[in-house]
Amino acid sequence: MNFDILKPEVIHLLSNESQSREEKLKTLCQFLSDNVSYYNWVGFYFANQETKTLHLGSHVGAETDHKVIPFGKGICGQVAESNANFVVPDVSAQDNYIACSFTVKSEIVVPLFVNGTNIGQIDIDSHVIDPFTEKDERFLEFVNEEVAKLF
């Protein structure tokens, strides 16, 4: 996958002044899902630092019961605490994985920083085992850098 060709469109989508932040994020999720074949569920979780919970924001893909995730629980909750990317090549081999669907085989979560504070994350599930590479990580870091400009 050549992520460089997607970067200008990410910037363009997030600069649409006729959309709210929520609408821009939803459009971005749909764009990523449509343009990366193995991005089967794409969404953002946002942190509530007082309650130490993550709250589901814009997303596309199958519905999930995981609308609120405590820090430390599952992959997303671990990223909320570690402030580091987390790539799970095979979710069945992960002890602290919260199953969203039996179709999910792998996951990547990249934290979203605004002014040095982890305010949330982009979470992507795939129906393929081990599709994510370092190129996905760098691309999603770029996406989050652009998203951070909305806050």
C-alpha positions in Angstrom: 0.0 0.0 0.0 1.4 3.4 -1.0 0.1 5.6 1.8 1.8 8.7 0.4 -1.0 9.0 -2.2 -3.6 9.1 0.6 -2.0 11.9 2.6 -3.1 14.8 0.5 -6.7 13.6 0.6 -6.5 13.2 4.4 -5.4 16.9 4.6 -8.2 17.9 2.2 -10.9 16.0 4.1 -9.9 17.5 7.4 -9.8 21.1 6.0 -13.5 21.0 4.8 -14.8 24.1 6.6 -18.5 23.2 5.9 -18.3 20.2 8.2 -18.1 20.0 12.0 -15.2 18.2 13.6 -17.4 15.1 14.2 -18.4 15.1 10.5 -14.8 15.4 9.4 -13.8 12.5 11.5 -16.6 10.4 10.2 -15.6 11.2 6.6 -12.0 10.4 7.4 -13.0 7.0 8.9 -15.0 6.2 5.8 -12.2 7.3 3.5 -9.6 5.1 5.3 -12.0 2.1 5.3 -12.7 2.6 1.6 -9.1 3.1 0.5 -7.2 0.5 2.6 -8.6 -2.9 1.9 -7.7 -4.4 5.2 -9.1 -1.5 7.3 -12.4 -3.2 8.1 -13.4 -1.1 11.2 -12.0 2.4 11.7 -12.9 4.6 14.6 -11.7 7.1 17.2 -11.9 6.8 21.0 -11.5 9.9 23.1 -10.2 10.0 26.7 -11.9 11.3 29.7 -9.0 11.8 32.1 -11.2 12.3 35.2 -13.0 9.0 34.9 -10.0 7.2 33.2 -12.3 6.0 30.4 -12.3 6.1 26.6 -15.4 7.0 24.8 -16.3 5.9 21.2 -16.4 8.8 18.7 -16.7 8.7 14.9 -16.4 5.3 13.4 -17.3 3.1 10.5 -17.8 -0.6 10.3 -19.7 -3.1 12.4 -21.5 -1.8 15.4 -19.7 -2.3 18.7 -20.9 -2.7 22.3 -17.6 -1.1 23.4 -18.7 2.5 23.6 -16.8 3.1 26.9 -13.5 1.4 27.7 -11.7 1.7 31.0 -8.0 2.7 30.8 -5.9 -0.5 30.9 -8.6 -2.8 29.5 -8.2 -4.2 26.0 -5.8 -2.9 23.4 -7.3 0.6 23.4 -7.2 0.9 27.2 -3.6 -0.2 27.2 -2.7 2.5 24.7 -4.5 5.1 26.9 -2.0 4.2 29.6 1.2 3.5 27.6 0.9 6.4 25.1 2.5 4.1 22.5 1.3 2.4 19.3 0.0 -1.1 19.8 -0.1 -3.6 16.8 -1.8 -6.9 17.4 -1.0 -9.3 14.5 -3.4 -12.0 15.8 -6.0 -11.0 18.4 -6.5 -14.6 19.4 -3.0 -14.6 20.9 -3.6 -11.5 23.0 -4.6 -12.0 26.7 -6.1 -8.5 27.3 -8.1 -8.3 24.1 -11.7 -7.2 24.1 -13.5 -9.1 21.4 -15.7 -6.9 19.2 -16.5 -9.5 16.6 -15.4 -13.0 15.7 -14.5 -11.6 12.2 -11.7 -9.4 13.7 -8.3 -11.1 13.3 -5.9 -8.2 14.0 -5.9 -4.6 15.4 -3.7 -1.5 15.4 -4.2 1.4 17.8 -2.3 4.7 17.5 -2.6 7.4 20.2 -3.7 10.9 19.4 -1.8 13.7 21.0 -2.8 17.3 21.3 -0.1 19.6 22.9 1.7 16.5 24.2 -1.4 15.0 25.9 -2.9 11.7 24.8 -6.6 12.7 24.2 -7.6 9.5 22.4 -6.7 7.2 19.6 -7.5 5.8 16.2 -8.4 2.2 16.4 -8.5 -0.1 13.3 -9.6 -3.7 13.1 -8.9 -6.0 10.3 -10.4 -9.3 9.1 -7.0 -10.4 8.0 -4.2 -11.8 10.3 -1.1 -9.7 10.5 -1.7 -7.1 7.8 -0.3 -4.1 9.6 3.3 -2.9 9.0 5.5 -0.1 10.1 4.1 1.8 7.1 0.6 1.6 8.6 2.0 3.0 11.9 3.7 5.9 10.2 0.7 6.7 8.1 -1.7 6.6 11.1 0.7 8.8 13.1 0.4 11.3 10.2 -3.4 11.0 10.2 -3.4 11.7 14.0 -1.1 14.7 13.6 -3.6 16.1 11.1 -6.6 15.3 13.3 -4.9 17.0 16.2 -5.1 20.3 14.3 -8.9 20.1 14.8 -8.6 20.4 18.6 
